[in-house]
Amino acid sequence: MTLSKAMTATKIAKLEAHDLLVELVETPSVSGNEGACAELLTSFFEEHGREAWIDDVGNVRAPGNEILLTSHIDTVPGKIPVEVDDGVLWGRGSVDAKGPLAAMAAAAVETGASFVGVVGEETDSRGARRLVEDYSEPKFVVNGEPSGWDAVTLGYRGFLSGTYSVSVESIHTSRPEPNAIQHAVSWLSAVESAFEPNADSTGTAGSMDESGSVFESVTAKPVSFDGGLAADGLATEAEIEVQFRIPPGTTADEICEIAETELDSGEVSWNDSIPSTMASPRTELARAFRVAIRGEDGDPSLLRKTGTSDANIYAEAWDCPVVTYGPGDSSLDHTPEEHLELAEFDQSVAVLSTVCESLEGKL
């Protein structure tokens, strides 16, 4: 369903947008429990004359024109006291990604753009996966994640996860033969060495002209480890959950093959992968962002991020320009110091609204 701008456009006052943002941050929405925030967003659109509903997986859908603004509702766990201090909002999700989410909701109401708040981005991306199944391909997609108000993210590495498991007959601990824990540690060390991750892989974003950056590398990261004596006392067991980030030019199958080559015992079970994405800076969408940022007296930057987002899923499914944008410093993602300057939030709403208005003639 497409709604005309004349029917839907409503100017949103800064304080009203701030209220939405604060209320979203005050409302917990750890992955799997996004319902209360979804209701807030639905009410926000309905109060401004827009049709909105929550779909079967929990996404908030507010149809409009063929520009899709979409960000995720869920956050990682972690309680940070919510407060506004000297123009800065503190709280879990203020950066990742309720700042971008609220900015997109405000811009969608102001311009008639379509809006979808998706669930599960921090876990299995079930909201984005459901969206590409039944959503008519838009002309332009803006994915909401923190880039800073004056920057646009064009690239993300892909994602692959798997679980290594091993079980070996138990022996006395004085014996030199490796137990399951040692086998698991040895496999992980061999895999890390095989990919030789960049030693400087602490950042989350880099400029487009970086060479030899972590963006172009495969990295392996263990996220859980369990091991010890089996319940029957006859074996030792170990299990490692590991995540890989996939750069452009590398496939998940290649990573699986290399990781399995390092096996001397045990096995790896793999989950579905997400491919990397790298958008052109020359699309109408990317250009519209550069112009809009300059219009707010900014100096636009183009970023590549070492993580993965729902933008990867949209770029794989749809043959249209996809970029990622939103207020906030991505180095604060998932940290106890997560906070967002309200002035930056205001600038991002202005940029998003200008982008949508400038692209209206391209629809």
N, C-alpha and C positions, 0 to 999 in steps of 0.2 A: 504493500500500500504506500502510495506517495502522497504527501500533503504539500500544498503550495506554501511558499514562504509567507504570502499575504495572510494565510489562515493561521499561521503558527508563530511568527516572529514576535517576540516580546522582549523588550529591553530589561535586563536583569541588573538591579542596583548592586553595587559592590557589597554592601552590608548583607543583602539577601544571599549573594553567592558565598560570602564568608560564613553565614549562618548554616547554609547547607554543608559546607566543608567541615565546620566544627562538629555539627551533629553527626555526620558520617564517621568522623574520627572518634567521637565519644561512644559510638555504637560498635561493640566488638563484632568482628566478622572473620574470625579465623577460618581457613578453608574447611568447608563442610558445614559451616554455621553462618551463612551469609544472609539468611532470611530477613532479619530485622533491617539490615541496610538496604536490601532489595525493596522492602516495603517503603522505606524513606524515599528512595529514588522514584518509585512509581508514583507516590503521592506528589512529589515535586513536579513531575511532568503533568499530572492530572490537574494540579492547581493552576497550571499555566496553559490550560486548554489543549493539552496534547494527550492523545491516546497512549496508554502505556499498560503493559501487563508483564507478569512473571511467567516464563515458559516452563516446560516440563522438567528442566534440569536446574532451574533457579535463576536463569538470566533475566535481566530487565530489558524489555524491548520497547522502544518508543520510535515508531517508524516516521520517516520524513522523506527528504529527497535522497538522491543517489550518492551523497557524501556520507560515509559511515564514520562516526566517532565512537570508539569503543575502548574501554579500559576495564580492569578487573576489580571486583568488589572485595575479594578475599585478601587477607593478610596472613603473614606468618605469626606464630604464637609470640607472646611477650607483652607484658603490661607496662606501659609508659604513662605516667600521670598526664592527663590531658589538661593543658592550660595555654592561654594566650598571654605572652609576656613581651611587652615592648614590640608589638607587631609581628611576633613569631609564634606559630602554632606548634606545640609539642604534642606528640602522641603516636602510638603505633598506627602505621598506615598513612600518616600525614604526607609522606613522600611516596611510598610504595604501597598502593598507588591511588589513595583517595584524593590527593591533590590533583593529579591528572583526571581522575574520575569526576570530581566536582566541577573542574574547569570545563570538561567536555559537556557535562549536563547543562551548565549555564550557556555555553556557546551554542549547543543544539537548540535550546529554547529561543535564543536570540536570532538564529539564522534559519531555522527550519531543517537543519541537518538531521539525519537519522542518528539514533543513539542506542547502543547496547552495552549494558554493564554485565560482564561475564563472571562466572564463578570458576573456582578451582585452578586459577592460573598458577598458584604456588605449589600445586601438587601434580595433577594429571591433565590440566587444561581441558577438562570436560566441557566447560562452557564454550570455549572457542571451537572445539571439535564438533559440538552440537550445532553451533552457529553455521559453520560452513556446509553442514549437511542440507539445510533447508532454506538458507537465506539467498535471495536472488543476488547475483554478483553485482556489487556496487561499481560506480565509476572511480571512486577514490576511497581509500581507507586510511584513517589516522588512528594508530594504536596508542593508547595512553600509558606511558611509563615515564619516569623522571629523566629528562635530558638537560634540564635547565631551560629557562624561558627563552633563551637566545640561541638554542642549539636544536638540531634535528638528528635523530638516529636513523641511519640508513642500513646498518648491518648488524647482524647477530650471528654468533656461532650456533650450531645445532646441538642436539642433546641426545644422549644414549645412556641408559642405565641397565645394570645387570647385577645378578647375585652369584657370587662364587661360593660353592659349598664343597666340603670335603669331610670324609670320615675315614679314619684308619684304626686298625686294631690297637687297643691300649697295651702299653708296655710299661715296665717300671721306669720311673723318672730318672733313674741313674743311667739308663741306656742311651747311646748316642743317636739312635735313629730318630728322625723328626716325628713329632706328633702332629695332629691336625692343625693346631695353632701355628706351628712353625711352617707347615706347608702353605697356609694361607698368607702369612707374612711374606714368605719367599715369593709367592706368586705376585702379590701386590707390588713388591719392590721391583720385580722383573718387568712388570707392565709399565710402571712409572719410568724405568730406565729405557724401555723400548721406545717410548714416545718423547723422552727428553723434554719435559715441559720447560717453558721459559722461566728462569729464576726470578723474573720481575713480574710474575703473574698475580700481583696483588690488586691491581686496579680493576675498574669495571668499564672504563671507556677510554677511547684513544682517538686521536685526530686522524683524518682520512689519509694523511701523508706519512703515517708511521710505516716503517719497514721492519720486517723481522719481529713484529709485535706478537704478544700472546694471542691476539685475534687470529693470527695465522697458524697457531699451534694446536695440537691435540693435548688436552690436559685430563688427567685422571684424578678423581678425588674420592677417597673412601668416606662414606657418610654414616655407616654403622658397622659394628664388629661384634660378633658373639662367638664364644668358643669355650670348650672345656670337656669334662668327662660326660659321656652319654648317660642317660637315665639308668640303663642296665649295667653300667660300669664296665662294659666290654670293649668300648671304643672311645676315642676322642673325636670331637666334632668341631668344626669351625665354619663360620659364614660371614662373608663380607658383602655389603651392598656398596657398589661403586658407581659413580657417575662420570661420564666422559663428555667433554665439550668438543664439538666437531667444527673445524674451520672450513671455509669454502675450499672446494677442490678435494675434499676427503669425504668418503661415504661411511655410513655406519657399518656396512659389511666389511670394509677394510679394517676398521677398528676391531670388530669382532674377530676377524681372522688373526690379527696380530696378538690380541689378548689370549686367544685360545692356543696359539703357538707356544706361549710361555707356560702352559700347563704341564706339570709333571705328575700331578694327581688332581683329583677333584674335577668339577665341571662348572660351567657358567650358564645360567639361564638368563636370556636377554628379554627386555621389554621393548615395546614399540619405540622407534626413534623419531626425532624431529630434525629435518634437514636445516642446514645453515641458510641464511638469506643475505643478499647484498643488493640493495636497490640502487638504481641509477640516480645521480644527483641532477640529471637533466630532465626529469619528468616535470610536467606542469605542476604537480603537487609539491615537489621539492622546491621548485622555483617560487611558488606562491608563499611558501614558508620563509624563504630568504627575503622576499620583498616585504612581507608582513613584519618580520623581525626588524628589518631596517626602518620600517615605518614607526616602530616604537623606540627608535634610537639605539638599536642593538647591532652588534657585529656578529652575524650568524656563523655558527660552526656546524660542521657535518661530522657525525660521530659513528664509530663502530664499537659495539659492546661485546665484551667477552662472554656474557651470559646468553640466555635464550629467553624468548618471550612468545606471546601469542602471535606476534607479527610473523614469525616463521610459519605458523600454520596458515594464516591468511594468504601470505605470499605464495605458498605451495598450492593452495586450492583455487585462488582467483587470479585471473590474468589482468590485473589492474594495478596502478601505482599504490604502494603501501609504504608509509613512513611511520616512525614512532616519535611522539612529542609529549612533553608535559613538564610542569614546574617541578623543581626540587633537585637536590644534589644526590645522585645515585650512589655515592660512596656512603650515604647514611642508610641505605636499604638494609633492613633486618637488624639494625644496630640499636643499642639502648639510647643513642643520641638522635634518634629520628625526629626531625623538625623541619618546618617549612615557613619561609617568610611570606607573609600575606601580600606584600607588595609584588613579589615575584608571581604569586598566584594570580593577582590582578592583571599583570602583564601577559600571562599565558592565556587568560580568557580573551583579552584584546587581540592577541595574535591569532588564536583559533577562530574567532569571529571574523576577522579580516580575511583569513584564508578561505573560509567557507563562502563568504560573500564574493570574493574574487573568482571563485571557481564556479559560481552559479551559472555563468554564461557558457560553461563547458559541458553542462549537463544535457 
